């Protein structure tokens, strides 16, 4: 718990994180790394439990999703704020979306999965997604067409995009949780 008259600055939180990491780091590569979670700022003592619960979920995100490791802030979790409220068995149950299962079966090197996630994370902006993926836009469009063929989804459909995007995020949780066999 961090207390003060004002919210802690990112620099102060990073400094504290570094100090804790140094003290807890066992120095062996066989030991799991230390992860941290930071909940939202609260101004009333009665709300402290909410921030604590957010910090626990943020730490869980840091454990399960490599892009958050080793330190996750509740405010930065985006859709994971909702998804982390699910228990492990629920995550495992919903991680098996047929469209993603078909894509995984057809995509042995995760190129299509990575392209789909990049496309969805960038709000369907093909130019930006292709740039991030370091491929020509025409190549990226070909990948999207192949994704539609394999999944049976229409990337012009908001509900299909939402379903795929949530499935990818849940897949990341399931993979980190060890409930997905990849």
C-alpha positions in Angstrom: 0.0 0.0 0.0 1.3 3.4 -1.0 0.0 6.3 1.0 0.4 10.0 0.7 -1.4 13.3 0.4 -1.2 13.1 -3.4 -1.0 10.1 -5.8 2.5 8.8 -6.3 4.3 9.9 -9.5 5.2 7.2 -12.1 8.9 7.9 -11.3 8.4 7.4 -7.6 6.5 4.1 -8.2 9.2 2.9 -10.6 11.9 3.7 -8.0 10.0 1.7 -5.3 9.5 -1.1 -7.7 13.2 -1.3 -8.4 14.1 -1.3 -4.7 11.6 -4.1 -4.0 12.9 -6.1 -7.0 16.4 -5.9 -5.8 15.5 -7.1 -2.3 13.3 -10.0 -3.5 15.4 -11.1 -6.5 16.8 -14.5 -5.5 19.4 -14.3 -8.2 18.7 -17.7 -9.7 17.0 -18.1 -13.1 15.0 -21.1 -11.8 13.0 -19.0 -9.4 9.9 -17.2 -10.7 10.3 -13.5 -11.1 8.6 -11.0 -8.9 5.5 -9.3 -10.2 3.7 -6.2 -8.9 0.3 -4.8 -9.2 -0.8 -1.3 -8.5 -4.5 -0.5 -7.8 -6.3 2.8 -8.3 -5.9 5.8 -6.1 -8.5 6.1 -3.3 -9.2 9.0 -1.0 -11.3 7.3 1.6 -10.2 4.6 4.0 -13.5 2.7 3.3 -12.4 2.3 -0.3 -9.0 0.9 0.4 -10.2 -2.7 -0.2 -11.2 -1.7 -3.8 -7.7 -0.5 -4.6 -6.2 -3.6 -2.9 -8.4 -5.9 -5.1 -7.4 -3.9 -8.2 -3.7 -4.3 -7.2 -4.2 -8.1 -6.9 -5.8 -8.3 -10.3 -3.1 -6.1 -11.8 -0.5 -8.5 -10.3 -2.4 -11.4 -11.7 -2.2 -9.7 -15.1 1.6 -9.2 -14.7 1.8 -13.0 -13.9 -0.4 -14.1 -16.9 0.3 -11.6 -19.7 3.9 -11.1 -20.7 3.3 -7.6 -22.0 2.4 -6.5 -18.4 5.2 -8.3 -16.6 6.7 -7.6 -14.1 4.6 -4.5 -13.2 1.0 -3.8 -14.0 -1.1 -0.8 -13.1 -4.9 -1.2 -12.8 -5.5 1.9 -14.9 -3.4 0.4 -17.8 -5.2 -3.0 -18.0 -7.8 -2.0 -20.6 -10.1 -4.9 -21.3 -8.2 -7.1 -18.8 -10.0 -5.1 -16.1 -13.1 -7.0 -17.0 -11.5 -10.3 -18.0 -9.5 -10.7 -14.8 -12.7 -10.8 -12.8 -13.2 -14.3 -14.2 -11.9 -17.2 -12.3 -9.4 -19.6 -13.9 -12.0 -22.3 -14.8 -14.2 -19.7 -16.5 -11.1 -18.4 -18.5 -10.3 -21.9 -19.6 -13.9 -22.5 -20.6 -14.2 -19.4 -22.8 -10.7 -19.6 -24.3 -11.9 -22.3 -26.7 -13.7 -20.1 -29.2 -14.2 -22.2 -32.4 -13.0 -19.4 -34.7 -9.7 -19.0 -32.9 -9.3 -22.8 -32.6 -9.6 -23.0 -36.4 -7.1 -20.2 -36.8 -4.6 -21.8 -34.4 -4.9 -25.1 -36.3 -4.2 -23.4 -39.6 -1.5 -21.0 -38.3 1.5 -23.0 -37.1 3.8 -20.0 -36.6 1.2 -17.6 -35.1 1.6 -15.2 -38.0 -2.1 -14.9 -38.6 -2.9 -14.7 -34.9 -0.3 -12.0 -34.3 -1.6 -10.1 -37.3 -5.2 -10.4 -36.2 -4.3 -9.1 -32.7 -2.2 -6.3 -34.1 -5.1 -5.3 -36.4 -7.7 -5.4 -33.6 -5.4 -3.6 -31.1 -5.0 -0.8 -33.6 -8.7 -0.3 -34.2 -8.6 -1.9 -37.7 -6.1 0.6 -39.0 -4.3 -1.6 -41.6 -1.7 1.0 -42.4 -0.6 1.2 -38.7 -0.9 -2.5 -38.2 1.2 -3.4 -41.3 3.8 -0.9 -40.1 4.0 -2.5 -36.7 4.2 -5.9 -38.3 6.9 -4.7 -40.7 5.1 -5.9 -43.8 3.6 -4.3 -46.8 0.0 -3.3 -46.6 -0.9 -5.6 -49.4 0.6 -8.5 -47.5 -1.3 -7.5 -44.4 -4.6 -7.4 -46.4 -3.8 -10.9 -47.7 -3.4 -12.1 -44.1 -6.7 -10.5 -43.1 -8.5 -12.2 -46.0 -7.0 -15.6 -45.0 -8.1 -15.0 -41.4 -11.6 -14.4 -42.6 -11.5 -17.6 -44.7 -10.2 -19.7 -41.9 -12.4 -18.3 -39.1 -15.6 -17.8 -41.0 -15.7 -14.3 -39.5 -16.3 -11.0 -41.2 -13.8 -8.4 -40.0 -16.2 -5.7 -41.3 -18.6 -6.9 -38.6 -18.3 -5.2 -35.2 -19.6 -8.2 -33.4 -17.2 -10.6 -35.1 -14.3 -8.2 -34.3 -15.3 -7.9 -30.7 -15.7 -11.7 -30.3 -12.2 -12.3 -31.9 -10.6 -9.5 -29.9 -12.0 -10.7 -26.6 -11.1 -14.3 -27.5 -7.5 -13.2 -28.1 -7.3 -11.5 -24.8 -8.8 -14.4 -22.9 -6.4 -16.7 -24.8 -3.5 -14.7 -23.4 -4.9 -15.2 -19.9 -5.5 -18.9 -20.5 -2.0 -19.4 -21.9 -0.4 -17.5 -19.0 -2.5 -19.5 -16.6 -1.4 -22.8 -18.1 -5.0 -23.8 -19.1 -4.3 -23.7 -22.8 -2.2 -26.3 -24.4 0.1 -24.0 -26.4 
